[in-house]
């Protein structure tokens, strides 16, 4: 029985190449993810790749932890917080800077404590980083010694934002996971009740860290049992001077205030805590600060008022944003591609956010069944990766939710909670009423909070079918399909062109394909020209394609080592051509609908005159992120070359 292991499914091995990273060694294998030391093949720099495990049906927290950290990491930039590196990726993983040091656990714990000055120094750095987090509306919610790196020499780095909360993002962990999240013996009492938005939760955890730094132990048992952890809802901690009488009374006062059971009795902000830590010697000595005794026995029998969340606090969960919401129900994997294609189409038309939901129905909890679910989870993880990449190619970042329950009830409730504009289902493979999905559709169509669309699959493929028609033969639905194709075409060509430059940089010895049919854009134009009926379209697009080819030819002529020349061509000519292509694709869309009496509305992307490549704040994922990365990488290589010329020794050690 014990030989049945599902923890290593889909995990890469040392020596494998993922995108532009080669895995050099395994740093840590945890329950949620494996950390690899990797080398950036372009820059030669070392980074850490955090690759999530895939048993997401037995342990949905795996997926939620990754999705949460990946999103929140985009908001963070502080020297006391691990630096996240954002790149277009072919699979799920997080990229972080590689730093030398050990976590705080190596310095504190049972029988290990810090001198007061060392603890105060660490707390000052921690206050600075947490204060920054709170200014970004982020609450860490999992502060513990294992998540604080002490760098060689000095300095700290806070890591692991998988359980963090952010006021500007949907809190999917609070919505879909029943149990409180976090390490039970470090989190605040109110976190045990589901609170995830109050910054004072972090202040409590900071008090626990300070307590442990000075005593080498915690006031509460290290138990993951919820009923033991919940004692903190009614009981006060033992004073730290009980374990270490050398702690100054003023310091104990600070710790006990940070550890107050009720959030209202704690420091209102990290800045207040930081100020008291700076001038602790000037603080008055209080009775609470002086005591070295545990709370009296009668206090243990008759504890104070227990911590409770108000109705206002319980409702403080952000679900959706200002954009329209579309839900795609991934029930039947055989219909998954159709559902994804229809959802992407509707999202582009409506300029909407997307939620992909997989309903997890209750199953047997036997060992063999859990093993089977683990395999299914790995397969689902692969399908979800494919789905995320599909949407991100068009700069749509879908939320993924795994929700336990009955399919119809889950989808109906989710549609209500999100105030969804549309619910997309897959078509049944069998006759109506003979398959569960047919019943799901029928029940939802009868009583759904929003319209329901059944994805039928693509009936008209512009890339191949357009050449067989004349412009005035297109129907409104075909014109709309062309609009979707034009958006895809722009992003695809942006990816193709940046990929071509990256290929030059990484593999300078290989030949580059600059033929007419080397890209989807070129193949599409060749097909239209051969049909003879699309001169108005080809006259708009052919000059841009030729200019791209001409710029590409000059890049090849420069060679991969002329980074300054490549940078100039990319910034001054390639990116402006991408903007011009977007504008001309909008003109093509206008031309296609000119003959229609009632044309469908144009997609917002084709109407917007602003070019995405000129807006770095939009470069969060997909080809736009790749284009932004390329600009950064070329700048880095140019600076590296300049450093090599002026200071060869420094460049050699980069």
Secondary structure as the mmCIF struct_conf table of DSSP 4:
data_model
#
loop_
_struct_conf.conf_type_id
_struct_conf.id
_struct_conf.beg_label_comp_id
_struct_conf.beg_label_asym_id
_struct_conf.beg_label_seq_id
_struct_conf.end_label_comp_id
_struct_conf.end_label_asym_id
_struct_conf.end_label_seq_id
TURN_TY1_P TURN_TY1_P1 UNK A 2 UNK A 3
TURN_TY1_P TURN_TY1_P2 UNK A 7 UNK A 10
TURN_TY1_P TURN_TY1_P3 UNK A 14 UNK A 15
STRN STRN1 UNK A 17 UNK A 18
TURN_TY1_P TURN_TY1_P4 UNK A 19 UNK A 20
STRN STRN2 UNK A 21 UNK A 29
BEND BEND1 UNK A 31 UNK A 32
STRN STRN3 UNK A 33 UNK A 40
TURN_TY1_P TURN_TY1_P5 UNK A 41 UNK A 43
STRN STRN4 UNK A 46 UNK A 52
TURN_TY1_P TURN_TY1_P6 UNK A 56 UNK A 58
TURN_TY1_P TURN_TY1_P7 UNK A 60 UNK A 60
HELX_RH_AL_P HELX_RH_AL_P1 UNK A 61 UNK A 72
HELX_RH_3T_P HELX_RH_3T_P1 UNK A 73 UNK A 75
TURN_TY1_P TURN_TY1_P8 UNK A 79 UNK A 80
STRN STRN5 UNK A 81 UNK A 81
HELX_LH_PP_P HELX_LH_PP_P1 UNK A 82 UNK A 83
STRN STRN6 UNK A 84 UNK A 85
BEND BEND2 UNK A 90 UNK A 92
STRN STRN7 UNK A 94 UNK A 97
STRN STRN8 UNK A 101 UNK A 103
HELX_RH_3T_P HELX_RH_3T_P2 UNK A 104 UNK A 106
TURN_TY1_P TURN_TY1_P9 UNK A 107 UNK A 107
BEND BEND3 UNK A 108 UNK A 108
STRN STRN9 UNK A 109 UNK A 109
TURN_TY1_P TURN_TY1_P10 UNK A 110 UNK A 111
STRN STRN10 UNK A 112 UNK A 112
HELX_RH_AL_P HELX_RH_AL_P2 UNK A 116 UNK A 135
TURN_TY1_P TURN_TY1_P11 UNK A 136 UNK A 137
STRN STRN11 UNK A 138 UNK A 139
HELX_RH_3T_P HELX_RH_3T_P3 UNK A 145 UNK A 147
STRN STRN12 UNK A 148 UNK A 151
BEND BEND4 UNK A 152 UNK A 154
STRN STRN13 UNK A 156 UNK A 158
TURN_TY1_P TURN_TY1_P12 UNK A 162 UNK A 163
STRN STRN14 UNK A 165 UNK A 166
TURN_TY1_P TURN_TY1_P13 UNK A 167 UNK A 168
BEND BEND5 UNK A 169 UNK A 169
HELX_RH_AL_P HELX_RH_AL_P3 UNK A 172 UNK A 176
BEND BEND6 UNK A 179 UNK A 179
BEND BEND7 UNK A 182 UNK A 182
TURN_TY1_P TURN_TY1_P14 UNK A 184 UNK A 186
BEND BEND8 UNK A 187 UNK A 187
HELX_RH_3T_P HELX_RH_3T_P4 UNK A 189 UNK A 193
TURN_TY1_P TURN_TY1_P15 UNK A 194 UNK A 194
BEND BEND9 UNK A 197 UNK A 197
TURN_TY1_P TURN_TY1_P16 UNK A 199 UNK A 199
HELX_RH_AL_P HELX_RH_AL_P4 UNK A 200 UNK A 215
BEND BEND10 UNK A 216 UNK A 217
BEND BEND11 UNK A 219 UNK A 220
HELX_RH_AL_P HELX_RH_AL_P5 UNK A 226 UNK A 229
HELX_RH_3T_P HELX_RH_3T_P5 UNK A 230 UNK A 233
TURN_TY1_P TURN_TY1_P17 UNK A 234 UNK A 234
HELX_LH_PP_P HELX_LH_PP_P2 UNK A 236 UNK A 239
HELX_RH_3T_P HELX_RH_3T_P6 UNK A 240 UNK A 242
TURN_TY1_P TURN_TY1_P18 UNK A 243 UNK A 243
TURN_TY1_P TURN_TY1_P19 UNK A 245 UNK A 246
BEND BEND12 UNK A 247 UNK A 247
HELX_RH_AL_P HELX_RH_AL_P6 UNK A 249 UNK A 258
TURN_TY1_P TURN_TY1_P20 UNK A 259 UNK A 259
BEND BEND13 UNK A 261 UNK A 262
HELX_RH_3T_P HELX_RH_3T_P7 UNK A 263 UNK A 265
BEND BEND14 UNK A 266 UNK A 266
BEND BEND15 UNK A 268 UNK A 269
HELX_RH_AL_P HELX_RH_AL_P7 UNK A 270 UNK A 278
TURN_TY1_P TURN_TY1_P21 UNK A 279 UNK A 279
HELX_RH_3T_P HELX_RH_3T_P8 UNK A 280 UNK A 282
BEND BEND16 UNK A 283 UNK A 283
HELX_LH_PP_P HELX_LH_PP_P3 UNK A 284 UNK A 285
HELX_RH_AL_P HELX_RH_AL_P8 UNK A 287 UNK A 290
BEND BEND17 UNK A 293 UNK A 293
HELX_LH_PP_P HELX_LH_PP_P4 UNK A 294 UNK A 296
HELX_RH_AL_P HELX_RH_AL_P9 UNK A 297 UNK A 301
BEND BEND18 UNK A 302 UNK A 302
HELX_LH_PP_P HELX_LH_PP_P5 UNK A 305 UNK A 307
HELX_RH_AL_P HELX_RH_AL_P10 UNK A 311 UNK A 314
TURN_TY1_P TURN_TY1_P22 UNK A 315 UNK A 315
BEND BEND19 UNK A 322 UNK A 323
STRN STRN15 UNK A 325 UNK A 329
HELX_RH_3T_P HELX_RH_3T_P9 UNK A 333 UNK A 335
HELX_RH_AL_P HELX_RH_AL_P11 UNK A 336 UNK A 350
TURN_TY1_P TURN_TY1_P23 UNK A 351 UNK A 351
STRN STRN16 UNK A 353 UNK A 360
HELX_RH_AL_P HELX_RH_AL_P12 UNK A 367 UNK A 392
TURN_TY1_P TURN_TY1_P24 UNK A 393 UNK A 395
STRN STRN17 UNK A 399 UNK A 404
BEND BEND20 UNK A 405 UNK A 405
HELX_RH_AL_P HELX_RH_AL_P13 UNK A 407 UNK A 417
TURN_TY1_P TURN_TY1_P25 UNK A 418 UNK A 419
BEND BEND21 UNK A 421 UNK A 421
STRN STRN18 UNK A 422 UNK A 426
HELX_LH_PP_P HELX_LH_PP_P6 UNK A 427 UNK A 428
BEND BEND22 UNK A 429 UNK A 431
TURN_TY1_P TURN_TY1_P26 UNK A 432 UNK A 433
BEND BEND23 UNK A 434 UNK A 435
HELX_RH_AL_P HELX_RH_AL_P14 UNK A 436 UNK A 446
BEND BEND24 UNK A 447 UNK A 447
BEND BEND25 UNK A 449 UNK A 450
STRN STRN19 UNK A 452 UNK A 455
BEND BEND26 UNK A 459 UNK A 459
HELX_RH_AL_P HELX_RH_AL_P15 UNK A 462 UNK A 465
HELX_RH_3T_P HELX_RH_3T_P10 UNK A 466 UNK A 468
BEND BEND27 UNK A 469 UNK A 469
HELX_RH_3T_P HELX_RH_3T_P11 UNK A 471 UNK A 473
HELX_RH_AL_P HELX_RH_AL_P16 UNK A 476 UNK A 506
TURN_TY1_P TURN_TY1_P27 UNK A 508 UNK A 509
BEND BEND28 UNK A 510 UNK A 510
BEND BEND29 UNK A 515 UNK A 515
HELX_RH_3T_P HELX_RH_3T_P12 UNK A 516 UNK A 518
BEND BEND30 UNK A 519 UNK A 519
HELX_RH_AL_P HELX_RH_AL_P17 UNK A 520 UNK A 531
BEND BEND31 UNK A 532 UNK A 533
HELX_RH_AL_P HELX_RH_AL_P18 UNK A 535 UNK A 558
TURN_TY1_P TURN_TY1_P28 UNK A 560 UNK A 561
HELX_RH_AL_P HELX_RH_AL_P19 UNK A 563 UNK A 569
HELX_RH_PI_P HELX_RH_PI_P1 UNK A 570 UNK A 574
HELX_RH_AL_P HELX_RH_AL_P20 UNK A 575 UNK A 592
TURN_TY1_P TURN_TY1_P29 UNK A 593 UNK A 595
TURN_TY1_P TURN_TY1_P30 UNK A 597 UNK A 598
HELX_LH_PP_P HELX_LH_PP_P7 UNK A 599 UNK A 603
HELX_RH_AL_P HELX_RH_AL_P21 UNK A 604 UNK A 607
BEND BEND32 UNK A 610 UNK A 610
HELX_RH_3T_P HELX_RH_3T_P13 UNK A 612 UNK A 614
HELX_RH_3T_P HELX_RH_3T_P14 UNK A 616 UNK A 618
BEND BEND33 UNK A 620 UNK A 621
HELX_RH_AL_P HELX_RH_AL_P22 UNK A 622 UNK A 646
HELX_RH_AL_P HELX_RH_AL_P23 UNK A 648 UNK A 652
TURN_TY1_P TURN_TY1_P31 UNK A 653 UNK A 653
#
